[in-house]
Amino acid sequence: MAISVELEKMYYEDKNDRETLDYDDAQVAVEIDKRDKKRLQRVKEIESSIDTTEIWNCHYLAYLFLHGETVEDYKKAYHYAKKAVDMGSNVTKWLYAAAWDRYLVAQDKPQKYGTQFKKVKGKWEQLPVDNTITDEEREDCGVAPLDKALETFLKNNSK
């Protein structure tokens, strides 16, 4: 089992983009989207050669596919996040919830965990949630309770 150095590098580049750049700035968002597309293209090229018995490779793949554009990308994000969680990764649990939510939202279905938001008329709003998951289940995945979700999202995503 070996961690893919190239995959790890793309993961940290992606994280750095989101942690250091102002995604609310339209020009910056366009640049981040271009970088996401370039990374995702490369991930798809090397995906079959990645050792997915390595927990970190699955985490990295999930994170990178989460920043894709298609239902299939989000399905892969969920698949790899689930695989990492099933192998024992606690750090991937939030990513698992976010990938599942994004996969559902991309199909015009309500999300389960409440991790997905969109800006409407300059204000962030949580996308519809199917309340079949409890706040305890959300907490197990590192997701805020629904009544605190927007507040937590804004706190974690303000620069």
C-alpha positions in Angstrom: 0.0 0.0 0.0 1.4 3.3 -1.1 0.1 6.8 -0.9 0.1 8.5 -4.4 2.5 11.5 -4.1 0.9 13.1 -7.2 -2.6 12.6 -5.8 -1.5 14.0 -2.4 0.0 17.0 -4.0 -3.2 17.8 -5.9 -5.2 17.4 -2.7 -3.1 19.9 -0.9 -3.1 22.3 -3.8 -7.0 22.1 -3.8 -7.2 22.6 0.0 -4.8 25.6 -0.2 -6.9 27.2 -2.9 -10.0 27.0 -0.6 -8.2 28.1 2.5 -6.2 31.0 1.2 -8.3 32.5 -1.7 -11.5 34.5 -1.5 -14.0 32.2 -3.3 -16.6 34.9 -3.0 -14.5 37.1 -5.4 -15.9 36.2 -8.9 -12.6 36.4 -10.6 -10.9 34.2 -8.0 -13.8 31.7 -8.2 -13.3 31.4 -12.0 -9.6 30.7 -11.4 -10.3 28.1 -8.7 -12.8 26.4 -11.0 -10.1 26.3 -13.8 -7.7 24.7 -11.3 -10.3 22.2 -10.2 -11.0 21.2 -13.8 -7.3 20.7 -14.4 -6.8 18.6 -11.3 -9.9 16.6 -11.9 -8.9 15.8 -15.5 -5.5 14.5 -14.2 -7.2 12.5 -11.4 -9.4 10.8 -14.0 -6.3 10.0 -16.0 -4.5 8.4 -13.1 -7.5 7.0 -11.2 -7.1 3.4 -12.4 -3.4 3.3 -11.2 -4.2 4.6 -7.7 -3.9 2.1 -4.9 -7.4 2.3 -3.4 -6.6 -0.1 -0.6 -4.6 2.9 0.9 -7.0 4.9 3.1 -5.4 8.3 2.3 -5.6 7.7 -1.4 -9.4 7.2 -1.0 -9.7 10.4 1.1 -7.8 12.4 -1.5 -9.8 11.0 -4.4 -13.1 11.7 -2.5 -12.0 15.3 -1.9 -10.9 16.0 -5.4 -14.0 14.4 -7.0 -16.2 16.4 -4.6 -15.0 19.5 -6.5 -16.1 18.0 -9.8 -19.0 19.1 -11.9 -21.2 16.1 -12.6 -23.4 13.6 -10.8 -20.8 10.9 -11.7 -18.0 13.0 -10.1 -20.0 13.3 -6.9 -20.9 9.6 -7.0 -17.2 8.8 -7.1 -16.5 11.3 -4.3 -19.1 9.4 -2.2 -17.7 6.0 -3.2 -14.2 6.9 -2.2 -15.2 8.7 1.0 -17.3 5.7 2.0 -14.4 3.3 1.3 -12.1 5.4 3.5 -14.6 5.5 6.3 -15.2 1.8 6.0 -11.4 1.3 6.3 -11.5 3.3 9.6 -10.9 6.9 8.6 -12.6 9.3 11.1 -11.2 12.4 9.3 -13.1 11.4 6.2 -16.5 11.3 7.9 -17.5 14.9 7.1 -16.3 14.4 3.5 -18.5 11.3 3.3 -21.6 13.3 4.4 -20.8 16.2 2.1 -20.2 13.9 -0.9 -23.5 12.1 -0.2 -25.3 15.4 0.1 -23.7 16.9 -3.1 -24.6 13.7 -5.0 -28.2 13.9 -3.9 -28.5 17.7 -4.6 -27.0 17.2 -8.1 -29.9 14.9 -8.8 -32.4 17.5 -7.5 -33.1 15.5 -4.4 -33.0 16.9 -0.8 -29.7 16.4 1.0 -29.5 14.2 4.1 -26.8 15.8 6.3 -27.3 19.5 5.5 -23.8 20.3 4.2 -24.8 22.0 1.0 -25.6 25.7 0.7 -26.0 28.2 -2.1 -26.0 32.0 -2.4 -29.4 33.5 -3.2 -29.6 37.3 -3.7 -26.3 37.8 -1.9 -27.3 35.6 1.2 -26.3 32.0 1.9 -29.1 29.5 2.3 -29.1 25.9 3.1 -30.4 23.7 0.3 -33.4 21.5 1.2 -32.8 18.7 3.7 -34.6 15.4 4.1 -34.8 15.1 7.9 -34.4 11.3 8.0 -31.0 11.7 9.6 -30.7 12.8 13.2 -28.5 15.5 14.7 -26.7 12.6 16.5 -25.9 11.0 13.1 -24.8 14.4 11.8 -22.5 14.8 14.8 -20.9 11.4 14.2 -19.9 12.7 10.8 -18.7 16.1 12.1 -21.7 17.9 10.7 -23.4 20.6 12.7 -27.0 20.2 13.9 -29.4 21.6 11.4 -30.3 24.6 13.6 -26.6 25.6 13.7 -25.6 24.5 10.1 -25.8 27.9 8.4 -24.0 29.6 11.3 -21.2 27.0 11.2 -21.0 27.1 7.4 -20.6 30.9 7.5 -18.0 30.7 10.3 -16.0 28.1 8.4 -16.2 29.8 5.1 -15.6 33.4 5.8 -12.2 34.9 5.0 
